[in-house]
Amino acid sequence: METAPHPLVIRARRLAEDLLAPHAQRVDQDGVPVSHIDALRTSGLLGMSAPEAYGGAGAPDAVAREVQEILAGACCSTWFVQTQHHTPVRLLARSESPARERLLGPLATGAILSGIAYAHVRAFPRVLVRATARRGGRRFDGTVPWYTGWGLNDVMLLAGVGEDAEVVFAFADAREQPGLRPSPPMRLAALSAARTVSLELDGLWVPEDSVVLRVGQEEFARGDIPRSANTSPAVFGVAYAALRLLERAPEAERTAGALRLRLDEVRRRAYALADHPVPHEHMAERLALRTRAYDLMRAATTAAIVAGGGRTMDLGSAAQRLAREGMFLLVQGQTAPVRQAHLASLGTAPPP
């Protein structure tokens, strides 16, 4: 007997069907509008992983994954803006910093939206942003190459490398201010709509009570690498969206069915590993499933373009948008082990 969908999954489906999917083509060209963020704020989805004591839903990881799939399949640009929010929420929920009491409630309820600016610390030993102790706080200097949601986010979780290779995470206002200057919005092959900029930091000062984590770089990497080995729910969301398009073409029914069976199996195995209690175990299998999911996503979006024919070259084509979004997901959250495993699989694996 199937269990009833979680209320958050029902809300995500309603939001996807009523707002995100119908406007995804326009958003892809014009940018994520504030109205989409407002809809997310009122839906309760921004607090799905936050503690109930702070106004969140405290939903299980399985529910959060399904919500992320739904949102990514409906409008990947909107998904990418809001997915940044959940990492700061989870970090604050584990933190004993004074920032927890100040920020976790508003983040959990959606009163404020957070972005993230820390992927650059994965480049260590190359240091792109320094975080230096200064007069009761931290001074940040350097360049954040990618920051998504500029003009939509209220705050950002910013990271830099401090003394003794310590990674320092702190919250700062997501606005131009002394010591922080954004670039013009980037023009990207996919997800330009997500309002991505680079940030120049020249003496941005953040008070010590906004610092939420200080961790050695090696310890940070030990926790970050296993997380990145798991398959992103967005990969499945985009792949399933492409299969739904493919299923509308009568001549593609068998192709869609075969790809769906393979995707279902990879999804089942990938999520089982994501729930494994020891994140450092089964790393080779996690990476293999991630690359297999990439292969199937690429096959599904390619098939949707083939079935759609020449009209998919129009920028208004959903199949083309999904293919570009899939291309973006190939490198989103990429670490060196993920890149190496993917390249190796492309040189040896048979077609999906």
Secondary structure, 3 states (H helix, E strand, C coil): CCCCCCHHHHHHHHHHHHHHCCCHHHHHHHCCCHHHHHHHHHHCHHHCCCCHHHCCCCCCHHHHHHHHHHHHHHCHHHHHHHHHHHHHHHHHHHCCCHHHHHHHHHHHHCCCCEEEECHHHHHCCCCCEEEEEECCEEEEEEEEEEEECCCCCCEEEEEEECHHHEEEEEEEECCCECCEEECCCCCCCCCHHHCEEEEEEEEEEEEHHHEEEEEEHHHHHHHHHHHHHCCCHHHHHHHHHHHHHHCCCHHHHHHHHHHHHHHHHHHHHHHHHHCCCCCCCCHHHHHHHHHHHHHHHHHHHHHHHHHHHHHHHCCCCHHHHHHHHHHHHCCCCCCHHHHHHHHHHHHHCCCC
